[in-house]
Amino acid sequence: MLKIQTVIAYFVLGVTALGAQTPVPVIENIDFSHVKICDSFWSPRLNDLATKTIPHCIDQIENQTLRMSNFINAAAGAGEHSGLCYDDSDVYKAMEGMAYSLINNPDSVLEKKLEEWINLIAKAQWSDGYLNTYYTIAADTPRWTNMIMHEMYCGGHLFEAAVAYYNATGKRTFLDVATRFADHMMQTFGPGKRHWVPGHEEIELALVRLADVTQNAEYLDFAHWLLEERGHGYGSYGNETPWDAVYCQDDKPVKDMTDVSGHAVRAMYLFSGMADVAARTNNEGYIDALQRLWEDVAERNMYVTGGIGSSVKNEGFTKDYDLPNREAYCETCASVALIMWAARMNKLTGDVKYIDVLERTLYNAALAGVQLGGERFFYVNPLESDGSHHRQEWYGTACCPSNISRFLPSLGNYIYGLDEQNIYINLFIGNETVVDIDGVATNLSISGAYPFDGNVSITIKPEKNIYKNVKLRIPDWCKTYAVNVNGNSLSLTAKNDYLTIPLSDNGLEINLEMDMPVEVVAADPRVKENLCKRAIMRGPMVYCIEECDNPLSYDNAHIDMNQKFVISNGTGLLNKYITLKTGNNDNELTFIPYFAWDNRQSGKMKVWIDLKRE
């Protein structure tokens, strides 16, 4: 049973050298390790992840790409390095997913595999704590000379994997490897030492996680110092080549940022790290900057699917409202990182708008990144395809498969939140958990057929009275709803917000009925690509058409604002999902959930459909 006291103990690291003394009172999520997901939509996907995706990643890492051979060779100090300078990070992300899977699905064979890999990694670590196989056996330049070479990025993913393994097993071997590497970094860089701007962010949020689990505030200080290094001209490739400050989010101090720029994944990891440090140091400058940046991302640079990053040239952002469909980049890693940032912003502010974006990205841009069978992946997630774009078993840069393998097992993190006054219901994923709140064992559960059905049942049963409110999220897509509490209709209303319901002495039985009509959606008129086009949504789901369902009508497909749709069950591979049909004989169209495209026959796909001309 998870124990959470009224005074949340999540941010108790004390005074930091660079920050304020008092942490921000934030919402604390119930950890996924205490949440049993039992959901008709998600349970099959999570089962595929445990039985197919993670074994697939292990096979790719060990046998197909020789990533583990790099650690063997690094330990021996001889041999060739296979792959790219940042390939260690894929191993660490897969290990994080493996550790999470152990929590959800205990498996002695998987645990033994993790121990085997950890022993190899520990042997590859230098005597001074440094750890990177590329620089050990292949680099033609000394370590710590080129800030774009992912040394700290790989280290950050090592830290996250080590924390996950420690939380799953209680074993310190991997955590000790991580702290030795972190200590090496702090002995090399910091106030009065060398400057450093990580070209690919991630280390910042990872250091905070390491600080939390070790209760060592020096790691939090170092994360804060790394953030403060940005925007002062310290970035360097280690030679005379001009540093690309915009691409690396290094063109101004982080507290002065107003507009998102550069590489999308790096930006999202940066903002997540800023949010973590802000929460623990009450850094109002960071919080103000993050709110400005959120507005720029969510209102001017995000696709209808919740995907971000429009350009292949920089794997990221260009100018506001530049959102092409066929050329959309929308990297799967960027979607995962946006979810991470959105969750942190909700925890900081209690604003429901962050969960609305989190949910949209989850059910569309992120989920599209993995095949229904769990063994093929998208790196790029366009909103239109000429039929040539398909998932692959792996990539030379395999950040997306390994990122999905660590993200999905932790899905339960995003369902509930707690603070001193409230229990937050954020996502409507079927689950059960027992939480110790203020010393009272409290049963929480959610059931229903969401996301294809808007009727959700929520039960909150404390063993004795606790003085809390329930904050029930009413999604931004929901225009009409009804709430029944303990058999009585509730007259309170909320729109795009949390509905506040006092927790009664006997607990609550809440039935939320959300109307889920099909919506014909227009883009902001400043998105020139989508003028005279419309997208189709139902609930949190974005829909698309594929050529295989619409062989005769695809090329000339059109809809109008008053289009009538028939809701039906999918067939074949999509038989568990809701599809939409519309039109007549000369323009009959079948729409499927965007996340499910490219799982059947090859062919064209598009989200935005031409508007019928009058």
N, C-alpha and C positions, 0 to 999 in steps of 0.2 A: 504494500500500500504506500502511495506517495504521501509524504508529510509536507504540508505547506502551512506555515504559521501566518498569522495576520501580518506581521512584520516580515516581509519577504527577505530571505537571506541570500538572494542572488547577487547583490552588489555590496559585498561587505569587505572589500579589499582595503578600505581606509583611504587616507590622504595620499594623493599622487603628487610627484614632484612638479608636474607641469599643469595640473588641473585644480579644480575647486575641491573643497573638503566634503561636500555633501552630495551623495548620488541622487539622481532623479528618481522620484517614486514612480516606478513603471509597472505595467502589467506583466505578470509572469505566466508563461505558458505551462500547461501541464505536459510533462515530458512524454514523448511517444512511447517510451519503454513501459509506461503504465496504462497505455490506451490500447485496448484490444479492438482492432477494426474488424467489424463483421458487416459487410456492406456489399450489396449485389453488384455494384459497379466497380468498387475498388478491390475487393478481396481477390477476384480472379487475376487482376493485374499484379497485385502484390505477390500472389502465389507464383505467377510467371517470373517475377523478379527473383524470387528466392530459388526457384528450381531451374530457371533457364538463363536469365540475364547474368547473374553473378557467376555461375559456372562458365558461361560464355566468356566473360571478362577474364576469368582465371586462365582459361585456355589460350586466349589471345595474348595475355601477358607472359605466360610461361612458354608456350609452344610456337605461336605464330609470329610474334614480334621480338622475342628474345629480350624483353625488358628486364626480366629477372636475371638473365645472363649478365647484364650490365653490373648488377650488384655482386655477382660471383667474381667477375673480373676486377671490379673495384676493390673487393676484399683482398684479392691476390696482388693488386697493384700492377697487373699486366693483362694483355689481351685487348680486343677491339671493343669499341662502344657501338652498339647498334641503335640506330634511330636518331632522335633529335635531342637537343640540350635539355629540354623540359620533360622528357619521357618519364623521369622518376615520379612526376606528379600524378601520372595516370595510375601508377602502382598504388600510391598513397590514397587516391580517391577510391579506387576499388577496395582497398583495405578498410576504409571507413565504411563503405557499404557492406562489406563482409561482417564487420563488427556489429553494425546495426541489425543485420540479418540474424546474427547470433542472439541478439536480445529478443527479437520477435520469433525466431525459429531455432532453438538450441540444436546444435549440430556438431558432434565431436569431430567429424571429418573436416568440416570447415574450420573449426577452431585449431585443429592440428596444422592445417595449411597456413593459417595466419601465423602460428608460432614458427613454422618453418621459414616463412618470409621475413619475419621479424629478426630471427637469428642471422639471416643473410645480410639484412640491412645493418644490424649492429656491427657485424664484422667489417662492413664497408666504411664505417665511420672513422674519421681521422682521430688521432690521439688528442687533438685540441678541440674536438667536438664537431668539426666541419663535416658535411655530408652532401655530396653531389657526385653521381657516378660519371657524368660528362667531364667535369673538371678533374676528376681523379685519373681518368685513363685516356681522354681524347682531346681536351682543349689545348689550343696552341697559344693561349694567353693565360697569365696567372689568374687565380681565383680573385673575386671581388675587384675586378677592374672595369667590367662593362655592366652598367646597371640594367640593361635590357635582357640579360641572359638568364633570367628566371631563377637565380640561386635562392633568393628569399621566397619567391613564389613556390618553388618545390618544397622549401623548408616549411612554409605555411601549411601546405597540404599534409606534410608529415606530422605537424603538430596536431592538426584536426584528426587525423587517423589515430594517432597515439592516444588522444583524449577519448575517442570513441572506443578504442580497444580496452582502455583502463576502465571506462564506465561499464563495458560489457562483461569484463572478466575479473576486475580488481587486480590484475597483474601489472606490475610496474615496469617490466623490461623495456617496452616500447616507449613509455612515458619518460624513462630515464634517458633514452636516446634523444628524445625531443628536447628535454631540458638542457642536456649537454650542448646541443646545437644552438638553442636559444642563448645560452650563456656565452658561447663562442661569439655569436653575433653582437651581444652587448659588450663583450670585451674588445671588439673591433670597432664598433660604431657607437656614437652617442655624444652627449655634450663633452666638449674638450677633446674628442677623438676625431674620427673621420666622418665626413658627411656621406649620406647615401639616400638616393631616391629610388625605391624599387620600381623598375619599369613596368612590371605587371603586379598590380596590387593583389592582395590576398593575405599576406603575412600579417597585416594589421589586425584583422578580425581573428585570425588564428592565434595570435599572441594573447588576445583578450580571453579566448577560450582556455588557453594554457594557464593564464593567470587565475581564472576561476577555479580550475580543477586543482591547482597546486597551492592556491592562496598566496601566491608570490606577487606582490604589487609591482615588483620591478619589471615584470613582463608587460603589465598595463602601461607603465611609464614609457617603456620602449616603443610600444605601439603608438602612443601619443607623440613621442619624439619623431617617429617616422612620418606621421601625418604632418607635423609641423615643418618638416624638411621641404615640403613641396612649395613651389612657387617662388623660390629664392635663387634660382640659377645654378643649383648644385647638380642637376642631371647631366650625365655624361655617358657616351659610348666607349670611353676609354681611349679615344683618338681625336682627330681634328674634325670629324663629322659633326655637323650641327645637331644638337639634341632636339628631338621632336617633342616639344613640351606639351602641345595641344593633344597629340595622340596619347600621351602618357598622363594626362590630367596634372601637368606640372607647370602650367602657365601662370598660375596665381595661387596665393595661399588658400588652403581649403576653406577657411572661414569666409573668404571673399568670393567664393564661387557663386555664380548666378545661373549659368547655362551649362547644360551637359555637352560634352565634347569628347572626341576621340573614340577609342576602342570601347565597345559597349560592356563587355564582361569586366574589364578592368575598372571602368567607372562604377559599376554596380558593387563590386567587391570593395572599392574605396568607400562608397557611401555607407555600406554595411559596417565597415570598420569605424567610420566616423560616428555612426549611430551607437555602436557598442561603447566607444570611448566617451561619447557625450552622456550616455546613460550612467556611467560610473563616475564621471567627474563633474556633472552638471555644467557642461560647457555650452552656454547659451549661444555663443557664436556658431558653433557647429550645428546646433539644432535649427537656428534661423537659416543657415546656408542649406541644410538638408530640405527644409520646407520649400525654399525657392527652387532648388533643383528638382524636387518632386513635381512641382507644378510644370516645369519645363519638360520633364520626361513624359508625364501622364497626359498632359493636355496638348502638347505640340509635337511629340516625337514617338508616340506609341501607336502600333497597329491595332485594329479592331480585335485581333486575336490575343492582345496583350504582349505580343512580340516587340522587341526593340532592336535597333541597329539596322539601318536601311542600306548601307553601302558595303560592297565586298572589298573596296579599296582599303578601307581602314577597319573593317569588321565592326563598324560602329555608326556614329552619328555624323550627319552633314549639316543641313540647315533645317530650321523649323518647317514642318509640314511636308518635308520631302520624304514621301512614303510610297515608293513604287511597289507594285505587286509582284511581277515576275522576277524582278531583280532584288526583291527584299532579301536581306541577309538573315535577320532574326535568328541568330545562333541559339541553339538549345541551351548552351551554358549561360547565355545572357538572360534567358527566361528563368532558369533556376536561380541565378543571382538576383534578378529583380524580385522574385518571391522572397528571397532571404532579406532583401532590403525592405520590402513592403511590410513584412512581419515585424521587423525592428521598429519601423516608424509607427505602426499601430501600438506597439508596446510602450513607446515613448510618449505618445500623444492621446491614445484612446480614441482616435478618429477612425470611424468605420470605413472611410474612403480607401484606406490602404488595403483593407481586406477585400474590398470590391475588386481592386486591381489584382491582388494576389489570386483570387478565385478565377478571374477571367484568364489570367496567364496560365494557371494550373491546368484548367480543363481544355485549353486550346493550344497555345504556343509550346508549353512545356511537354504536355502529354503527347503531342504529335511527334516529339523527338524520339520515341521508341515504338517499334512495330508492335502490333497486337500480340504477336508471339513472343516478344521480348528479346529477340536476338539480332535485330537489325535496327539501325539508328539513322536519324537525320542529324547532320551538323547544321545545315541551313534549312530554314522553314519558310519558303516563299508562300505568297498568297495566290499565286497563279503559276501553272507549269505547262510547258508545251509537250509534256509527256516524257521528257528525258531525265527528270529529277527523281531519284529513288533512294531509299534507305540503303545503307551498306552495313556489312558485318563489323567493320572497324575502319579506322582512319589512320593515316600517317600521324596526324595530330589528333589524338583520340580523347581529347578532353570531354567531349559530349557523352559518349557511352559511359565513361567512368563517372561522370557527374550525375547522370541519371541513376546509376547504380547506387550512389550514396544518398541521393535526394529522396527517391520514392520510399525507401524503408522508414524514413523519418517523417512521413506524411502526418502521422498523429500529433506532431508538435503544433500543428496550426489550427487545431479544432477548438480548443478551450483556452481561456485566459482567466487569471485571478489577480485581483488587487485587494486592498484593505476593505473595500466596500462591496465589491462586485464579483460575480461569476459571469464570464463572457462566453457566449455561444457564437463562434465565428464562422465555422463551416458546418455543413449539414451532412457529414460523412457518418454512416452507421458505425457505432462503436459502443463499448462499455468500459467504464473505469471506476475505481474506488479511490477517492482522494481524502486524505486527512486534512481538513480545513479547520484551523483554530482548535485542534484537538478533537474534532468530531469527524468520524468516518462518514463520508458522503458518497453515495452512489450516483453516478452520472451516466446517462445513456441517450443515444440518438438512434432513431430508426426511420425508415422510409425508403423510397425508391429514387431519391435525388441522384443525379441532376436532371433526370428525365421526367420526374414527377415533383410537383411543388408541395405535396403534403408531407409534413415532417412531424414526428412525435419526439418529444424531449422529456426525459424524466430526471428529476433532481430529488434525491431522498437522503437527507442527513439523518443520522441515528437520533439526534436531538436537535433542538432549534439552534440555528446559527443566524446571525444578524447580517444578512447579505441581500443585495439585489441581484436579480438575473438580468443581464444585458443581452437581449436577443437581437441578433443582427437582422435587419430588413435590407436585403440586397438592393443595389442601385437599379438592377433590371426589373425589380418587382414594383408594379404600379398599383396593384390591388391585392389585398390579403385579409385574412381573418385569423384571429387568435382566440383559442379557447383554453382557459386555465382552470384546472380542477373541475371541469364540467361546466364552467361559466364563460360566456362570451365576454371578451375584454374590449372595453370601449376606447382604451388608449390608442393613439396612433403615432406612427413615426414613418418618415420617408427618407430613404438613404441614410439611415441612422440606426442606433440601437434602441429597441423598445425596452423600457425599464419596468421590471416586474418584481415586486417585493417577494422574498422567499417566505412562505408561510410556515407555521410550526410543523406541519405534516409534510412539508416538501411540496413539489410542484409536478403536475402532469400537464405539459403544454402541448397543444396541437396547433401547429402553424400551417395554414392553408394559403399557399401563394399561387395566384393565378399565373399560368405560364403560357400565354398566347405566343404565337409566332409574330416576331417584330421585323418589319422592313426598315432597315437602318440606313440613314444617309451619313456620309462623311462630312467633316468640316469642309466648307467650300474652298478653303485655302489649300486643301489636298487636291491639287490639279488632276492627279492620276484618276481620281474617283468622281469627277464631275459627271453627272448623268449616269451614275451607277448606284446600285444599292446592294447592301449585304443583308443576310438573313440570320437572325438570332432567335433562340428560344431558351429562356432561362439564362444560365451562364454560358450556353453553348453557341459557338459560331458554326454556321453550316456552309457547305460548299457543294458544287456540282462536279462530278467526274464524268469523263467521256464514256466510260464503260456503262454507266447507268443511262446516259443520254446520247446515244450514238447519232441519232438523227437531228436532235435539237440543240446540241451543245454549242456549235459555232454561232448560231443565231439566237441563243437564249436571251430572253428579256422578261422583265417583270414590271409591275406598276405598284404604286403606293397602296392600292387597295386589293392587292393580290390575295386570293383565298388559298389556304393550304389545308391539306389533309394530313393528319398525324397518323403514322402507321409504324408497325414493327419492321425492323430491317430483316433481311433474309440472308441465308448463308453465313458467311463470316461475321456479318453485322447483325445477327439475329437477336442479340441482347440489347440493341440500341434502337433509339427512335429515329426514323427517317421522315422526311417531309415530301409530299407530292403536291404539285400544283399545275395549273394550265389546262389546255385542251389539246386536241389531236395535233395541231400544227406547232404547239409550243408546250408540250408536256415535259415537265422537269421533275427529277428526283434529287433531293438534297440529302447529304449525309453529314454527320458531325465532322468538322474539320480535322480533329485529331485522328480520325480513322481513314484518312485518304492514303492512297498508295499502299494498300494492304491486299488488293485483289489484282485485277488486270492492269497492265500498264496503260497509260492514256493521259489526256489533258485534265487539268483541274483549275478551277477558279472560285474565289470567294466573292468578288465583286461582279455583279451581273448588270448588264446594260438595262437602263430604264426605258420602258416602252415609249416610243414617240407617239404623240397624239396626232 
